[in-house]
Amino acid sequence: MTRVEALGYLGFRVKSLEDWEVFATEILGMTATRAAIDGEEAVVLRMDERAHRITARVGDDELDYIGWQVSGPDALDEVAAALTAAGVAYNDDAGLAEMRGVRRLLRCTDPAGYTLEFHYGATMLQEPFVSPTGARFVTTAPDGADTGLGHVVVVCDNVEETTEFYRRVLGFKVSDHIIPVPGMLLTFLHTNPRHHSLAVAPVYKDGPTGINHFMVEVDDLDVVGRALDRVHQRKIRQLASLGRHTNDKMLSFYVQSPSGFGIEYGTDGLLIDDETWSVVTYDASAYWGHTFDPA
């Protein structure tokens, strides 16, 4: 049973709130507001009717927390029971739930050390989302199923243990695998029709752990193209060229965020039907393009 519904939100610690505000609005097409959160100034980003999808507070340019959305109180109780059965400690934090604008929130740490916030009842705003760049972000499937913010890819040195936690405890399902270079296996997991909401990658050579990238999807290839033009015009580092992935079929490019990690910006992502889906392993991450910048 998939206990998690979707990737609800992400939180980051960043060195420059100003850079993130400009990048998110002028390059990605989100809207931004300044807010005080727990006594700290923050940039709160919208991409749909949710009050927030991404929150940035001052820090060391790192992932702060991952917010996993569940469907309601019964589903959250199931998560609590599953965590308890697995011996995973969690906090049921009413104050933090209020801060995040959700009805209830459980907080724990996964085996790789990432902070997770399971929640339901996210605040929806009456004021419609209107992108400053004309972007329409894809957060639901055509049938109305909630597909969430997009996906997040994390790097860790205990991939098998971390993957099994998401599978066995939380009910995530493996979508497929990619071997981008010999000896390196990436695992992609889904919780809804979106091909993956999470991917787990091993440490490559002497690289760091942490977030590799997160992805947001728009509904129009021209929006992707115009965003790529803005990246070039601003001389922002492009981490990977425009290309199409083998597994989720996403047509996208990767850009370096103001914090250094990547953001995938794409369209036309694959939706999974669990009734007919089979897990496979791809020997490359892209059919074409996605040439990565080695710098």
QUIPE-V249379 format. One record per backbone hydrogen bond with DSSP energy under -0.5 kcal/mol. CO is the residue of the C=O (numbers start at 1). NH is the residue of the N-H. Records with the same first field share a line. If there is no record, write none. Layout:
BEGIN
CO->NH, NH
END
This chain:
BEGIN
1->3
6->8, 69
7->149
9->67
10->55
11->64, 65
12->14, 57
13->62
14->59
16->20
17->21
18->22
19->23
20->24
21->25
22->26, 27
23->27, 28
24->29, 30
31->46
33->44
35->37, 42
36->38
37->40
40->37
41->58
42->35, 44
43->45, 56
44->33
45->53, 54
46->31
47->137
49->125
53->10
54->45
55->12
56->43
57->14
62->13
65->11
66->68, 117
67->8, 9, 69
68->119
69->5, 6
72->76
73->77
74->78
75->79
76->80
77->81
78->82
79->83
80->84
81->85
82->86
83->88
84->87
87->89
91->93, 107
92->94
93->97
94->98
95->99
96->100
97->101, 102
98->101
101->123
104->120
105->93
106->118
107->91
108->116
110->113
114->110
115->66
116->108
117->68
118->106
119->70
120->103, 104
123->51
131->134
135->137
136->219
137->139
139->147, 148
141->144
145->141
151->215
152->199
153->212, 213
154->201
155->210
156->203
158->162
159->163
160->164
161->165
162->166
163->167
164->168, 169
165->169, 170
166->172
167->171
170->3, 4
173->190
176->188
177->282
178->180, 186
181->184
183->185
184->186
186->178
187->200
188->175, 176
189->197, 198
190->173
193->272
197->152
198->189
199->154
200->187
201->156
203->205
204->207
210->155
212->262
213->153
214->264
215->151
216->266
217->138
218->268
220->223, 224
221->225
222->226
223->227
224->228
225->229
226->230
227->231
228->232
229->233
230->234
231->235, 236
232->235
237->239, 256
239->293
240->254
242->290
243->252
244->287, 288
248->270
250->245, 252
251->267
252->243
253->265
254->239, 240
255->263
257->260
261->257
262->214
263->255
264->216, 266
265->253
266->218
267->251
270->195
272->274
273->276, 277
280->177
282->179
285->246
288->244
290->292
291->241
292->294
END
